[in-house]
Every structure is written in C-alpha cells, then in structure tokens.
C-alpha cells in the first residue's frame, strides 16, 4: 500500500492534480493561524497570493505550537521522502537559519544560509550522529530566491529558482523524530541562528518530487532546444561559480589552519607600557600590585599589616614606602607626638628620634589679616583660611579622595562607600562598598575588604 500511495502521489503531480492536503504543511499559514508570529512583521512578498514576513528584530521566538509539532513528527515517521520549499529574500552578507526541526542540540532537519562563506548548509542526523552537507551558493544577496530541498532516502536534490543546482547521494536521514522535537522558522532557537530578511511560501511536502509544486514547468518530460541551450549555459555558469567558490573555500581553509596553529594572547597597556598576559608589575607611586588577565589590567592595593609598635613608638609614614613604620615617639607637655610632628610653644619644636628638638622655620608672608590666619595641625607656620592642603600631594587609597578640612587634609570615601576601621588594626582603614549595584566592579576585583594607608 505504501508503494501504491507513492505511485498515486507521483501520478497526481505529473497530471497536475496537486498534492494531498494531508501530506503537506503550510508552515506560515499554520503559524499565523495559531498567533505564533511574535517578533516578525507582515510585509509585501514575492507575490500577493500568500503572506510574507520580515525577520529583523532579535527579540523574537517564531516556533510552531504543539499540534503542528505533532503533525510534523507523525509525517516524518510515516514517510521516507519529503521536500522543503520556501521563497526568501535574505539581507546581503548575513547568515542565519531558514528552518529548523530539532530537540535541544540535536537537529533532525535544519537549512542554513551563510552569507559569509556564501553557501547553503543542510544539517541532519544519521544513526544518532550529526551530519552536514554544504552547497556553495550565494543566497544572501538581497534578491528573492525560491529554494527547494528534496530528500528521498539517500538521494538529495537542491533546486534554487527552479534550477537543479545540486544532486548527490547522502547517508539516509533519521526520520524517527522524538515527540518533543520543535519546529522553528527563521532561527535555530531564541538567540541563535537568527535569519535576517523576508520569508514566504514555507511548506513541507511529504510526496515524491515535491519541488514541482513550486516550479510546475519542471514537470515537462522533454526539454525544448531553447531549454537545453539555457540548461547548458546554466551548467557552465554554475561550473564557473563552483570553481571560484572552491578557490575561495580552499583559501579560507588554509587561513583557518594557520589561525588554529597561532597562539594570539591579549596584552594590557598601563602608563605607556605594554604587558603580556599573566604578567605582574608594581606601581609604587600608587602603592598597587597589578597583573594582566586576558587583556584587562587588574590592580589591588598593597596590603599593609598592622605595625604592632611598642609603647614607646608610633607608626608613621616614611617617604618612599607604602606602609607605616614604627618610629620613636615623643612626649612633650603631656602630649604624645609621632616622628616628624611639630608643635609651636614659644618656639617651634619637632619630634626626631624620640626627642623634641628646636627647629628654625622661615614662615612665608601671608596675604591675609591675622584674624584670617590659622595654624595647621603639626606645623609652626600659619596659613590663610581656605588654604588648599590637598594641593600638597596627599595620596589617598582606592575608592577615596582628598578633602580639605579647617587645619589639615583628609582622605574621605567616595559616594557609595563607607569607612571601616578594624579593631585589631586601628591604624588601617578601608573604604567598603555600600551598594552592590553601584560598586560591583570593585567587588569583582576585590572580593574581600582591602586596607588603605591611613591618611591622618
């Protein structure tokens, strides 16, 4: 009975009676009827006898509902041959999937047009393993094309614009589709293989020589002399095109082979110096350790451990170092002063090596009245109110900035950060992120709070 059915289908085609409606599916009509055309726009097509849709936006999901999927799966399981038909106008030099039937990553039928490599690709499965057939041809040229791919057991035919451009023997495709297989139009999935262009007249025909419904003139048994000459010229043109495509393909494959053997690492550039991937360097002026990671320079503030000074010393900044050092402290007039601090009491005195020594300091003339003068902390010379202490070059840590106070400069956390003072390390401070949304970059580089220099 199966042979009789095929014979009847073939006779109907030859005599022009058409295809049994039960053995064909108009994909676009089915999708439109089921309101499954989200993300695509109806436009004018190759003709006005059927609807055409423009596939342009990325946020689309054009796949068939369950009842259409069930019908497609049933027809594939009951037939040994089928034809996929479509009229397409693909945007120049783009690549995308025209039609796909797959489950997860297992493609049972997928037709793809690559404008970059100028070829048509047919993906299917044979005995549970993926197979692909490539046909050098440029569909992505902005022009309308009719395409028909016919499969009959191991026999494949590809027609473009009613010309049979390829015919070959392939491994028989797996027709036993899984029940959960999905039908997609103009894309492989939600985000992959997005086709760019217009599609019309998409049909699956499960009968012999289904391409005749797209190109009725191919049904003639004997070509005329004019047809024969046109066919010969077409073959010659195709042979020339194939030769050019073969040269391009061979060149591209040789370039890919060279690239596969090339190790191209990403470098980093910092302060006018280029560093290799995974190379480390020190920025002493910023007290940071840096490294190059996949083309991105990542820096972390140098960690300063607690000074753990004895009772007769205090931690102070030493020029040329990033962390505080213990230096002998001075006691004068019931005050404890650290190395370098100054005190004005009749005369200017400075703490040096644990002893308050007299120092002579020539104070500059001030362009302000005595009332407008202030004495900065740890200094012996007055300055005018509004003096810019930050201009003296106070270096603040990561996520903080210099702020002028009445008698000194201080480092203050930037917006979105707060100051944390450790109990065990009273002389170390850190600016910690307050809002994950604002400061996620800092958190990515510094997953644990890191300690900054004390700006006091």
Residue pairs with C-beta under 8 A, 6 or more apart in sequence:
6 207
6 208
9 19
9 20
9 23
9 207
9 208
10 207
10 208
10 209
11 17
12 18
12 19
12 20
13 19
13 207
13 208
13 209
13 212
13 213
13 219
14 219
16 216
16 219
18 213
19 205
19 207
19 210
19 213
20 207
23 75
23 79
23 205
23 206
23 207
24 203
24 204
24 205
24 206
24 207
24 210
24 213
25 68
25 71
25 72
25 75
25 203
25 204
26 202
26 203
27 64
27 68
27 99
27 183
27 185
27 202
27 203
27 204
28 50
28 51
28 53
28 185
28 199
28 200
28 201
28 202
29 50
29 51
30 64
30 68
31 37
31 62
31 64
31 68
31 185
32 51
34 64
34 65
34 67
34 68
36 62
36 63
36 64
36 65
37 53
37 62
38 60
38 61
38 62
39 57
39 59
39 60
39 61
39 62
40 53
40 54
40 55
40 56
40 57
40 60
40 62
40 186
41 53
41 54
41 56
42 51
42 52
42 53
42 54
43 52
43 53
43 54
43 198
44 52
45 51
45 52
45 87
45 198
45 200
45 201
46 52
46 87
46 89
46 144
46 146
46 200
46 201
47 200
50 200
50 201
51 200
52 87
52 198
52 199
52 200
53 186
53 198
53 199
53 200
54 197
54 198
55 62
55 96
55 186
55 187
55 194
55 195
55 196
55 197
55 198
55 199
56 196
58 191
58 194
60 186
60 187
60 194
61 187
61 190
62 184
62 185
62 186
62 187
63 182
63 183
63 184
63 185
64 72
64 182
64 183
64 184
64 185
68 183
69 181
69 182
69 183
70 179
72 101
72 177
72 181
72 183
72 204
73 177
73 178
73 179
73 181
75 82
75 204
75 206
76 82
76 101
76 108
76 175
76 176
76 177
76 206
77 175
77 176
77 177
78 206
79 175
79 206
80 152
80 153
80 175
81 150
81 151
81 152
81 153
81 206
81 207
81 208
82 150
82 151
82 204
82 205
82 206
82 207
82 210
83 148
83 149
83 150
83 151
83 204
83 205
83 207
83 209
83 210
83 211
84 99
84 109
84 111
84 148
84 149
84 203
84 204
85 146
85 147
85 148
85 201
85 202
85 203
85 204
85 205
85 210
85 211
85 213
85 214
86 98
86 99
86 146
86 147
86 199
86 200
86 201
86 202
86 203
87 144
87 145
87 146
87 147
87 199
87 200
87 201
88 98
88 113
88 139
88 144
88 145
88 147
88 197
88 198
88 199
88 200
89 142
89 143
89 144
89 145
89 197
89 198
90 96
90 113
90 115
90 139
90 140
90 141
90 142
90 145
90 195
90 196
90 197
91 115
91 140
91 142
91 196
91 197
92 115
92 140
92 141
92 142
93 115
93 116
93 140
94 115
94 140
94 195
94 196
94 197
95 112
95 113
95 114
95 115
95 116
95 117
95 140
96 112
96 113
96 186
96 187
96 193
96 194
96 195
96 196
96 197
97 110
97 111
97 112
97 184
97 186
97 187
97 188
97 192
97 193
97 194
97 195
98 111
98 112
98 113
98 147
98 185
98 186
98 195
98 199
99 109
99 110
99 111
99 183
99 184
99 185
99 186
99 202
100 107
100 109
100 110
100 111
100 183
100 184
100 187
100 188
100 193
101 107
101 108
101 109
101 110
101 177
101 181
101 182
101 183
101 184
102 108
102 110
102 181
102 182
102 184
102 188
103 177
103 178
103 180
103 181
103 182
106 125
106 130
106 178
107 123
107 124
107 125
107 130
107 188
108 124
108 125
108 173
108 174
108 177
108 181
109 123
109 124
109 173
110 121
110 122
110 123
110 124
110 188
111 120
111 121
111 122
111 123
111 147
111 149
112 120
112 121
112 122
112 123
112 193
113 119
113 120
113 121
113 139
113 140
113 195
114 120
114 121
114 140
115 138
115 139
115 140
115 141
117 249
117 252
118 136
118 137
118 138
118 140
118 245
118 248
119 134
119 135
119 136
119 137
119 245
120 134
120 135
120 137
120 139
120 147
120 158
121 132
121 133
121 134
121 135
122 132
122 133
122 135
122 149
122 156
122 158
123 130
123 131
123 132
124 130
124 131
124 132
124 173
124 174
125 131
125 173
125 174
126 171
126 172
126 173
126 174
127 171
127 174
128 174
131 170
131 171
131 173
133 156
133 168
133 170
135 158
135 165
135 166
136 241
136 242
136 245
136 246
136 249
137 160
137 165
137 241
137 245
139 145
139 147
139 160
140 197
145 160
145 161
146 159
146 160
146 161
146 162
146 201
146 214
146 215
147 158
147 159
147 160
148 157
148 158
148 159
148 160
148 210
148 211
148 214
148 215
149 156
149 157
149 158
149 159
150 156
150 157
150 158
150 159
150 209
150 210
150 211
151 173
152 208
153 172
154 169
154 170
154 171
154 172
155 167
155 169
155 170
156 166
156 167
156 168
156 169
156 170
157 164
157 166
157 167
157 211
158 164
158 165
158 166
158 167
159 165
159 211
159 214
159 215
159 218
162 214
162 215
162 217
162 218
163 234
164 218
165 238
185 199
185 202
186 194
186 195
186 199
187 193
187 194
187 195
201 214
203 213
205 213
211 218
212 218
212 219
223 231
265 276
265 277
266 277
266 294
266 295
267 274
267 275
267 276
267 277
267 292
267 295
268 274
268 275
268 277
268 279
268 292
268 295
268 296
268 297
269 275
269 297
270 281
270 283
270 290
270 297
271 283
273 281
275 281
275 292
275 297
276 292
277 292
277 293
277 294
277 295
278 291
278 292
278 293
279 291
279 292
280 289
280 290
280 291
280 292
281 290
281 291
282 288
282 289
282 290
283 289
283 290
283 299
284 322
285 395
286 299
286 395
287 301
287 302
287 322
287 395
287 397
287 453
288 299
288 300
288 301
288 302
288 398
289 299
289 300
289 302
290 297
290 298
290 299
290 300
291 297
291 298
291 299
292 298
298 445
299 445
300 445
300 446
300 450
301 397
301 398
301 446
301 450
301 451
301 452
302 322
302 323
303 450
303 451
304 322
304 323
304 324
304 428
304 451
304 453
305 323
305 425
306 424
306 425
306 427
306 428
307 315
307 323
307 324
307 325
307 326
307 427
308 326
309 315
309 326
310 326
312 328
312 329
312 354
313 326
313 327
313 328
313 329
313 354
314 326
314 327
314 329
314 336
314 338
314 339
315 324
315 325
315 326
315 327
315 338
315 427
315 454
316 324
316 325
316 327
316 338
316 339
316 340
317 324
317 325
317 453
318 324
318 325
318 327
322 453
323 453
324 427
324 453
324 454
327 338
327 339
327 353
328 339
328 353
328 354
329 336
329 337
329 338
329 339
329 351
329 354
330 336
330 337
330 338
330 341
330 351
330 354
330 355
330 356
331 337
332 343
332 349
332 351
332 356
333 343
333 345
335 343
337 343
337 351
337 356
338 351
339 351
339 352
339 353
340 350
340 351
340 352
340 378
341 350
341 351
341 378
342 348
342 349
342 350
342 351
342 359
342 378
342 379
342 380
343 349
343 350
343 356
343 378
343 380
344 375
344 379
344 380
347 358
348 358
348 359
348 360
348 361
348 380
349 356
349 357
349 358
349 359
350 356
350 357
350 359
359 380
361 380
361 381
363 380
363 381
363 382
364 381
366 373
366 382
366 383
366 384
367 384
368 384
368 385
372 384
372 385
373 382
373 383
373 384
373 385
374 382
374 383
374 384
374 385
374 387
374 406
374 407
375 381
375 382
375 407
376 383
376 387
376 389
376 407
376 408
377 407
377 408
378 408
387 404
388 404
389 404
389 405
389 408
389 409
390 402
390 403
390 404
390 409
392 409
394 402
394 409
394 411
394 455
395 453
396 402
396 411
396 452
396 455
397 411
397 429
397 430
397 431
397 452
397 453
397 455
398 431
398 442
398 446
398 450
398 452
399 413
399 414
399 417
399 431
399 433
399 439
399 442
400 411
400 412
400 413
400 414
400 417
400 431
400 452
400 455
401 411
401 412
401 414
402 409
402 410
402 411
402 412
402 455
403 409
403 410
403 411
403 412
409 455
410 455
410 456
411 429
411 452
411 455
412 419
413 419
413 431
414 431
416 433
416 434
416 435
416 438
416 439
417 431
417 432
417 433
417 434
417 439
418 431
418 432
418 434
419 429
419 430
419 431
419 432
420 429
420 430
420 431
420 432
420 449
421 428
421 429
422 428
422 430
422 451
425 451
427 454
428 451
428 452
428 454
429 451
429 452
429 454
429 455
430 449
430 450
430 451
430 452
431 452
432 449
433 439
433 442
433 443
436 443
